């Protein structure tokens, strides 16, 4: 699918060059979100710096050709990228860095696809709330011929059951990629908190968080970028489609959420109040919770119905799940199970905060 020569690329050769002296200069990989693929479009390019930055404000702004990412016209194609968060580069090592950026027109206006800028405005309206997020990012791995890992050619694997958190060559497919991603995220400084195999063969999950406010989106997007880069080495494809295969569990970005009030004694009432607010805005939320999510939110395969809001304790078939520990302790967090695996964490996190804290 991707050319005959692809299979002969030997990425181990890079180790030789990664050890070369950079003579005091570093490589900064600027990462941003494009607009071509609704399932997740992360782009990047590299520049050389002669200093080691300690905060994003020290980094220069840059630009790229927005006409090649569906974000600008050809006659006025320059899009400005502004550094927002710095991570260590797990691919180049040393002092090299990855830089999460957002996108602007030359006049300073955020692009329509820049969901980070309006999210920052929303979070800044009540900094005292201290919202925490934990994202459960599910994804599916495919071979380069678009065949799910672990699926027999021309057929189907055994039924769901043994694969979730499974171990063994007949149950877990692609673990080396998942482990490499975990290590790369830890090295980079991404707040990754865990991994597990999912219900469908070839499907996995990683968790990011807890992160406060806008940082949750920064860390999840960078984790997605690192995963996409890793697939180049392993010659596989990662998909964030919410329903990759019919009659199997879909893929979500379950979002765990709390505010300081919810985490403190007596916070259960605040949790129930927030859930009622989410119920009132159910339609608006699901419209912004990812592309093709209607294929996933059917009321089957551990999902709620897209048409009806529901919540319950330990109920994985509900729109919102309240953990047993939260009910028992009368404080803690809840889980919005509606976001699709391709949902934008900037949009999801800010929308939840706006609905529960500002309205």
Helices and strands as residue ranges (DSSP letters): G 4-8, G 11-13, H 14-18, E 26-33, E 42-49, G 56-58, E 62-65, G 66-68, E 78-88, E 97-104, H 115-123, G 127-129, E 132-143, H 175-188, E 192-197, E 203-212, H 215-234, E 236-239, E 253-258, H 260-263, H 268-280, H 282-287, G 293-295, E 311-313, E 320-322, H 324-329, E 334-336, H 345-353, I 354-358
